[in-house]
Amino acid sequence: MTEKQENLFQSLSRMIDGGTDPGEHHDELWRRYGETVAVLVMDTSGFSRTCSSHGVVHFLTRLMQLRRLCQPVFQAQGCRRLHFEADNAYATFASVDEAIQAAFATHAAIAEAGLMLTESERMRVSIGIGYGELLYSETLEGYFGEEMNYASKLGEDLASGDETYITDSAFNNASSELLTTFQPATSRISGVTLHHHRHRFIPEN
């Protein structure tokens, strides 16, 4: 395998094995593996609770229905890369506008499909969106960087079902017409003060 064929982690491994500090090749690594993208992290609501009350097979069945519903929605909005991991989805887009539109369309599609988590509770997802330069490894590891971390915390830890949270960077790089329903917020998580903007989807009756 040549250096040009290496993914990020193979390059790091080669440098370490050769006694080189990868930090000395910071600029080279970012030049080879850096991408400026909008990253969307989606989490489902009620995983532990539903598994406890209805069993894991019931939840996984609903999860597969959700994946089958969301994949074409993401693709219709220009999704560049998408992978699912447990009850999360990770998607990247060329622009923040595409990511926000995908989030809005996903919330709406789930509601319109009438997808239910249990007999009395509809399926809901929480979404976090970040934007910036990230390192990408062409393996299951995916993307790495500050905005990836922030999007994960927003989508998995801070946002509730039916909510989309976006970072300051995403907000500043989105079209104004998509931001009218977002409200500013500040949260502190894992020792980091995170300024972000939140939107709540309200399904039609």
N, C-alpha and C positions, 0 to 999 in steps of 0.2 A: 504494500500500500504506500502510495506517495503522500507527501505532506498535503498536496492539494485535495486528496481524497479523504483526509481525516476529518472527523467531526470534532466539535469543541473538546469533548472529554478525551478523545484519543490524542489530540494535540497537547492537552494538559498533562496527560499521562506520559507522553514521550519526553516532554520537557523535564518533568520530575525525575523520570528514570535516567535522564542524561545529566542529572545534577544541576539543572537550570531552574531558577525561580521563575515561574510563569509571570509573576508581577513585572519582571524585567521586559516582558513582551506584551505589555498592556495594550499599547496602540496597535500592534500587529493583530492581536486577538480580536479587538473591537473592529478592526478593518475587515477581517476575514469572516467574522461570525456575527457582527452587529447588524441589527435591522431596526428601523424606526417603524413601529406598528402600534395600532390600538389593540389592546388585549382585553377580552371579555371573560370573566370567570362567573360561572353560574352554579348555584347550589340549590338543592331541593329542600323544602321545609318539611319537618316532621319525620325524618329518617328513623331516629331512635324510638320515638314514641309509636310510630306505626309498626315497626318491627316487633315491639313489645306487645302491642295489642292485637296485631293481625298476623304476625309471623314474617320471616324474611322473604319467603317465596312470594307472598302477596305484594310486599314492597317492590321486589325486583321485577315483578310483572308490570307494575305501574311505572317503574323506572324505564323499562324497555319501551313502553308506550310513549313515554316522554321523549326519549331519545329519537324514536322514529318520527315524532312530531317536530322536534326542534331542528333536526339536521337540514331538511329542505328550507326551513325558515332562515337559518344562518347562511346557507348557500345562496339564497335569493338576494341576500344583502351583500354579497361579495366576499364571503368568508374565505380567507386564504388557507388557513390550517385549522383543523378541528380534531380534538380527541376527547374521549370520555374517560373518566377515572372514578370508579365507585359512583357516588351520586352527584359528582361534579362534571361540568363541561368546561373546556378551555378552548377559546376560539380567538383567532387574530384576524384583523382587518387592516386595510391600507389606510383608512381614515377613521377618526372618531365618529364622524357622522354615520358611517356604515355600522359601527358598533352600537351606537345609540339606537338607530333604526332597527337593528336586529333585536336589541333588548325590548323595545316597545312592541315589535311584531311578535316576539316570543310570548310575552305576557298575554297579548291579545289572542294569539292562536290557542294557547292552553285553555283560556276561558271559553273561547268560541267552540272548541272541540268538546267541552264538557268533561274534560279529563278529571276523574275523581281519585283522591288519595285513599279515602275510605267511603263507606256508604253515605256519610253525612258531611264529609269535608272534601272540598275541591283541591286539586293539585295546585301548588304555588311554588314559585322559584324566587330566589334572591340573586341579584346580579351586581357585580362590581366591574368597573371599566377604568383602565389606565391608558396612558399614551406616552411613548417615549422610545428611546433607543434601548434595545434589549439584546442580550446574547442568546443565540439560538443554537441548539445542538440537534442534529438530525437523528435523534434517538427518542425514546420515550420520555427523556428528561424534559424536553421542550425548551421553554424560554426562562431566562434569568435576568433580574435587574430590579431596580427600585420600584418602577411602575408595575411590574409583575407582582411584587410583594404587596404593594398597596391594593391592587385590584383584587387579590386573593383575600386580603383582610376585609375589604369592603363587601365582597360578595359572600364570603363564607362566615364571617364573624359579626359584622355590623348590620348589614341590611337584613330586613325581615322579608317574609314572603310577599310577593307583589311589588317589591321595591327594587329600584336601580340606583346605585350610588356610583358617582364618578369622581375621579381625582381632580385636583386643581389643574393639572396639566391637561387632562382630557377636556375639562370645561373650557380652558383657554384656547383649545384647538378645534372646537366644535362650532358649527354655524349657529348664530344667535336664535334662529327660528326653532331650533330643537331644544333650546334651554329654558323656554318660558315657564315650564312646570317644575323646574329644579329649584330647590331651596338650599342655601348655604348651611353647612353644619361643621362642627369640630368634634372629634372624638380622640380619646387617648387609649391606645392599645399597644401592648408589648413594649411599653416605655416610649412610644412614639406618639407625638401629637399630629393627628392627621386631619388636614382641612379638606373637605370634600363637599359634594352637592348631591342632594337626594331627590328622587322622584318616586311617587307612589302611583301604581296603576290601579284604577278604579273600574272594575268590570261593569258593563252595561247590564241592567236588570232584564 
